Amino acid sequence: LVENFQPGTLEGWGLGWDVLQAVNPALVMVRISAYGQTGPYRGRPGFGRIANAFGGISYLAGYPDRPPVTPGSATLPDYLSGIYGAVGALMALRVAERTGQGQYVDIGLYESVFRILDELAPAYAYRGYVRERMGPGTVNVVPHSHYPTRDGKWIAIACTNDKIFQRLADLMEEPELGGDGRWGTIEKREAERATVDAHVAAWTQKYDRDQLMEMCDRGQVPCGPLLSIAEIFEDPQYAARGNIARVAHDLLGEVAVPEVM
């Protein structure tokens, strides 16, 4: 009998790290669970949605006057944790090749989410700042959001500094808004965030999305269309990069899956 039997765990089956590593000292083991293998919550069950919530990203998703929403996909933590696990395994394997000593990679789903929260942790530790929900906006920069177009679609525009905003102002045929003008610095734009975003939205609604894309590309203003999956399947960039792989399946026939070059 296994000591301290824990049903449904590797340890309960006699396959824990200590047991397997004793058989193969060069073993690399990756374990991904809801909260990791240590800490007071280690035995709690969980899924991607729970990790999004506990990891801090769900709190940021949505508008400030409405309840939090799903941040794009409930399964973000699963994919992120898989990537972190793969990287950890590769690094551990290099060490094992050199030293003969394996390693144990332990990841909680929520940890992968917590890791991508920009500057939230240092900002809070430094001055107690808690970022609240901002809709499609972004802290510290504006205009940096999603804007409606005349043909009922959306375009993302990112002005991350004053020079880019000047280019956008030139495109809007209002160069006086930049430079020494009303919104020429990030401090001035931040002080009137809602007004700036509304002004840009009024401009984008005068044009179809493809027109705006061409104009912004020509003016060197970073932009991008908000694509549905149907549009992704038709987009030439996705096609050129081979980002949609067609895989043969014995039961389903041809299956389309995302591919990263």
Residue pairs with C-beta under 8 A, 6 or more apart in sequence:
2 11
2 12
2 13
2 14
4 11
5 12
6 12
9 16
10 16
10 17
10 31
17 29
17 104
20 27
20 29
21 27
21 29
21 102
21 104
24 102
25 100
25 101
25 102
26 96
26 100
26 101
26 102
27 96
27 102
28 89
28 92
28 93
28 96
28 102
28 103
28 105
29 102
29 103
29 104
29 105
30 85
30 86
30 88
30 89
30 105
30 107
31 37
31 104
31 105
31 106
31 107
32 81
32 82
32 85
32 107
32 108
32 109
33 42
33 46
33 107
33 108
33 109
34 41
34 44
34 45
34 46
34 47
34 50
34 51
34 108
34 109
34 110
35 41
35 42
35 44
35 46
35 54
35 108
35 109
35 110
36 42
36 106
36 107
36 108
36 111
37 106
38 106
46 54
46 109
46 110
47 74
47 109
48 73
48 74
48 75
48 76
48 77
48 78
48 109
49 58
49 70
49 74
50 109
50 110
51 77
51 81
51 108
51 109
51 110
51 112
51 113
52 58
52 70
52 71
52 74
52 76
52 77
52 113
53 59
54 110
54 113
55 77
55 109
55 110
55 111
55 112
55 113
55 114
55 117
56 113
56 114
56 117
56 120
57 71
57 76
57 113
57 116
57 117
58 68
58 69
58 70
58 71
59 68
59 133
60 68
60 71
60 117
60 131
60 132
60 133
60 134
61 68
61 69
61 70
61 71
61 72
61 133
62 68
62 69
62 133
62 135
63 133
63 134
63 135
64 132
64 133
64 134
64 135
66 133
68 133
76 113
77 109
77 110
77 112
77 113
78 109
80 112
80 113
80 115
80 116
81 107
81 108
81 109
81 111
81 112
83 112
84 107
84 111
84 112
84 115
85 105
85 107
88 105
88 107
89 105
92 102
92 103
92 105
95 101
95 103
96 102
96 103
114 121
118 139
120 131
123 129
123 131
124 130
131 139
135 145
136 145
136 146
137 144
137 145
137 193
137 197
138 144
138 145
138 158
140 186
140 190
141 158
141 159
141 160
141 161
141 186
142 159
142 186
142 189
142 190
142 193
142 196
142 197
143 157
143 159
143 165
143 168
143 189
143 196
143 197
143 200
144 157
144 158
144 159
144 160
145 156
145 157
145 197
145 200
146 154
146 155
146 156
146 226
147 154
147 155
147 156
147 157
147 197
147 200
147 201
147 204
147 205
148 154
148 201
148 204
148 205
149 155
149 204
149 205
149 207
149 208
149 209
149 212
150 205
150 206
150 207
150 208
151 208
151 209
153 208
153 209
153 225
153 226
154 209
154 225
154 226
155 204
155 209
155 212
155 213
155 216
155 223
155 224
155 225
155 226
156 223
156 224
156 225
156 226
157 168
157 200
157 204
157 216
157 221
157 222
157 223
158 164
158 222
158 223
159 165
159 168
159 221
159 222
160 222
161 186
162 178
162 184
162 185
162 186
164 220
164 221
164 222
165 177
165 178
165 183
165 184
165 189
166 175
166 178
166 179
166 184
167 219
167 220
167 221
168 200
168 216
168 219
168 221
169 175
169 176
169 177
169 178
169 181
169 183
170 178
170 219
171 215
171 216
171 219
171 221
172 200
172 203
175 181
176 182
177 183
177 184
178 184
182 188
183 189
183 192
183 196
189 196
204 212
207 215
209 225
212 223
213 223
213 224
213 225
216 222
216 223
217 223
225 231
227 235
232 238
232 244
233 244
233 256
237 243
238 244
241 261
242 259
242 261
243 258
243 259
243 260
243 261
244 256
244 257
244 258
244 259
245 256
245 257
245 258
245 259
246 254
246 255
246 256
247 254
247 255
247 256
247 257
248 254
248 255
249 255
